[in-house]
Every structure is written in structure tokens, then in C-alpha cells.
Amino acid sequence: MSIAKQVDEYIGSHPSIQDCLKKGLVNYSALSRAIIKENKLDKERDFEAVLVASRRYAGKKQLTAAREEQIKAILKKSSLEIKNRVCVAILSRGVSLNTLIDLADAITKEGGLLHLIRGAGTFTLITDERFFHRVEKKFKARIIEEKKNLVEILITAPKEIETTSGVTAYLYTLFGENGLNILETMSTWTDTLFIIEEKDAAKAMELLRF
């Protein structure tokens, strides 16, 4: 394996080093020595090549940092809504789509929350807990799994999100690195929706204060 590849793999497997590289907080000589030791390279022969590869990797991270600032600028201009007492029902694909549509119409006419996601083998139905008894009544035999005590976070971004790559990936990383599990997600035009557990709501809102 080439030295450049070994450097990429080493730094790529250490998120803390990547973060320091983006912020310009790394001593490249110390980093190079650590990589040489970890990969059992020759300190005299390979030091310069490892040093060059580390700085090249940092250059790529600086570009990533610039993209991150662009994403943050979009999120700062976004609106944020949160709704509690949300539940999710996973339904088998044997359910009638017309029945689902009728239920969705009835719930939305009463001002309720309703999102429907069609997967390869299931439907995911997201609604208010107060309407869940209707879901059970119509589809009890088709409910594979149900989840309650959830929160919906809705981020409505400005239109430039359409031409800015990496926004959703950034949000997933932000949540994941802080120990928050996203149970369901969907997007439509400039809206991005996350379903998380209610216990994580306060932490999620704090993370989204850009």
C-alpha cells in the first residue's frame, strides 16, 4: 500500500484529527511520527513522504471546512419547527393505498400531522399520537412495528439548498457524532424532516442553533 494511502486511511479513521486539521490545530511533524509508528514505517526513509501526504490531506480538509461554512450559512437562514407526541407505524405493503390516502385526508382535515413514506417492502406512517388509534383500527394486522414518544424536527431552508451539496450529510454527521439517533427522515423541496426520540429533543435543538 502506498504511503499516501496509509496516511489517508489513518487520518480518515480518526475524526478528532480530521477536526483539528480543519481548524489548523495540528503539529504535522508529530502527526507524521504517529502515522509512521502506527504503520511500522521507516522513520528515516519515510518521514518526508508522510509529512507531505499529511499536508495534502489537510488541504483537502480546508476545502471541506469551506463547504461546511457554506452549509452553516444556509442553515442559519433556515426556520426550525418541533412537534412532540409523534408516533410512527411501519406497515406491510399489503395495505390498501386508497385506504391510506383516505386516512391521510381525514387526519389532515382535522389539522393533524401525517407523513407517508413508501419503501421497497413497507409503508412508514408518521402521525400525531392522538390519531394512532385510527391507524390501529384500520391496519392492526399490518402493523410490523410502532414507535411512540417521538419528536418531529422540521427544517425549512432557503432555496439555495437545492444547489448546495452535503447539507443532509452534514446534519446526519452532526447528530451522529453527538450520539443522537435519527429514527426516520424525509425531505421535500426545501424541507428536511427528522424523527427522533423525545428524550433527545433538547440536545437536538441545541445542536441546531447555528
C-alpha positions in Angstrom: 0.0 0.0 0.0 1.4 3.5 -0.9 2.3 5.9 1.9 -0.3 8.4 0.7 -3.0 5.6 1.0 -1.8 4.7 4.5 -1.9 8.4 5.6 -5.4 8.8 4.2 -6.6 5.7 6.0 -5.0 6.6 9.3 -6.4 10.2 9.4 -9.7 9.0 7.9 -10.2 6.6 10.9 -9.5 9.4 13.4 -12.3 12.0 13.4 -10.6 14.0 16.1 -7.5 14.5 13.9 -9.7 15.5 11.0 -11.5 18.1 13.1 -8.1 19.5 14.2 -6.9 19.6 10.6 -9.9 21.6 9.6 -9.2 24.1 12.4 -5.5 24.3 11.7 -4.5 22.9 15.1 -2.2 20.1 14.1 1.6 19.7 14.5 2.4 17.9 11.2 5.7 16.5 12.4 4.1 14.9 15.5 1.3 13.6 13.3 3.7 12.1 10.8 5.7 10.4 13.6 2.4 8.9 14.9 1.5 7.6 11.5 4.9 6.1 11.0 4.8 4.3 14.3 1.2 3.0 13.8 2.0 1.7 10.3 5.5 0.4 11.2 7.2 2.6 8.5 10.8 3.6 8.4 11.3 6.8 10.3 14.3 8.0 8.4 13.2 7.0 4.9 9.5 7.7 5.0 9.2 10.8 7.2 9.2 13.3 4.4 6.7 11.4 2.3 4.3 11.0 5.3 4.7 14.7 6.1 3.8 15.7 2.5 0.8 13.3 2.4 -0.5 14.7 5.7 -0.3 18.3 4.5 -2.0 17.3 1.3 -4.8 15.7 3.3 -5.1 18.8 5.3 -5.5 20.8 2.1 -8.5 18.7 1.2 -9.9 19.2 4.7 -9.6 23.0 4.3 -11.8 22.7 1.2 -14.2 20.7 3.3 -14.2 23.3 6.0 -15.1 26.0 3.4 -18.1 23.8 2.3 -19.1 23.4 5.9 -19.2 27.1 6.4 -21.4 27.4 3.3 -23.8 24.8 4.7 -23.9 26.5 8.1 -24.8 29.8 6.4 -27.8 28.1 4.7 -28.9 26.5 8.0 -28.6 29.9 9.8 -31.2 31.2 7.3 -33.5 28.2 7.8 -36.6 28.1 10.0 -37.0 25.3 12.6 -40.1 23.7 13.9 -40.5 21.0 16.5 -43.6 18.9 17.3 -43.9 16.4 20.1 -46.2 13.4 20.8 -45.4 12.0 17.4 -45.6 8.3 16.6 -44.5 6.0 13.7 -46.2 2.9 12.4 -44.4 0.5 10.0 -47.0 -1.2 7.8 -46.5 -4.1 5.5 -47.1 -3.5 1.8 -50.3 -5.5 1.8 -52.2 -2.4 2.9 -54.5 -0.6 0.5 -53.0 2.6 -0.8 -56.5 4.0 -1.2 -57.3 3.3 2.4 -54.0 5.0 3.4 -54.9 8.1 1.3 -58.4 8.3 2.8 -56.9 8.1 6.3 -54.4 10.8 5.5 -57.1 13.1 4.1 -59.2 12.6 7.3 -56.3 13.4 9.6 -55.0 16.4 7.7 -58.5 17.9 7.5 -58.6 17.8 11.3 -55.2 19.6 11.4 -53.2 16.5 12.3 -49.7 15.6 11.3 -49.4 12.9 8.6 -46.4 11.8 6.5 -46.3 8.7 4.4 -43.2 7.1 3.1 -43.3 4.2 0.7 -40.4 1.8 0.9 -39.5 -1.3 -1.1 -41.5 -3.6 1.2 -43.2 -1.4 3.7 -45.0 1.9 4.3 -43.9 4.2 7.1 -46.7 6.3 8.5 -45.9 9.3 10.8 -48.7 11.0 12.7 -49.8 12.5 16.0 -50.3 10.1 18.9 -53.9 11.2 19.2 -54.7 9.7 15.8 -52.8 6.4 16.3 -56.0 4.6 17.4 -57.3 5.1 13.9 -54.2 3.6 12.4 -54.5 0.6 14.6 -58.2 0.2 13.9 -57.7 0.2 10.1 -54.3 -1.6 9.8 -53.8 -3.6 13.1 -53.0 -6.8 11.3 -50.5 -5.0 9.0 -48.5 -3.1 11.7 -45.0 -4.5 11.8 -43.7 -2.1 14.3 -44.8 1.0 16.2 -42.8 3.7 17.9 -44.2 6.4 20.3 -42.8 9.2 22.4 -41.1 10.8 19.4 -40.4 14.3 18.2 -40.5 15.7 14.7 -38.0 18.3 13.7 -38.7 20.2 10.5 -36.0 22.4 8.9 -37.2 24.7 6.1 -34.2 26.0 4.3 -33.8 28.8 1.7 -34.0 27.8 -2.0 -30.2 27.7 -2.4 -30.2 24.3 -0.6 -31.1 22.9 -4.0 -27.7 23.7 -5.4 -25.6 23.1 -2.3 -24.4 19.5 -1.8 -23.8 17.9 1.6 -26.5 19.6 3.7 -28.3 16.4 4.7 -25.0 14.6 5.2 -23.8 17.4 7.5 -26.9 17.1 9.6 -26.6 13.4 9.8 -23.0 13.7 10.9 -23.8 16.4 13.4 -26.5 14.2 15.0 -24.4 11.0 14.9 -21.2 12.5 16.4 -23.3 13.7 19.3 -25.0 10.4 20.0 -28.4 11.2 18.6 -30.2 8.5 16.6 -32.4 9.6 13.7 -35.3 7.1 13.5 -36.9 8.4 10.3 -36.1 11.1 7.8 -37.6 12.5 4.6 -37.3 15.7 2.5 -39.4 17.6 0.0 -38.0 20.5 -1.9 -36.6 22.8 0.8 -38.0 20.9 3.8 -36.0 18.3 5.7 -37.7 16.3 8.4 -36.2 14.2 11.2 -37.9 11.9 13.7 -36.0 11.4 16.9 -36.8 10.2 20.4 -38.4 12.7 22.7 -35.5 12.4 25.3 -33.1 13.7 22.6 -35.2 16.8 21.7 -33.4 19.4 23.9 -30.0 18.3 22.8 -31.0 18.3 19.1 -32.4 21.8 19.4 -29.2 23.0 21.0 -27.1 21.5 18.1 -29.3 23.2 15.5 -28.7 26.7 16.9 -26.4 27.9 14.1 
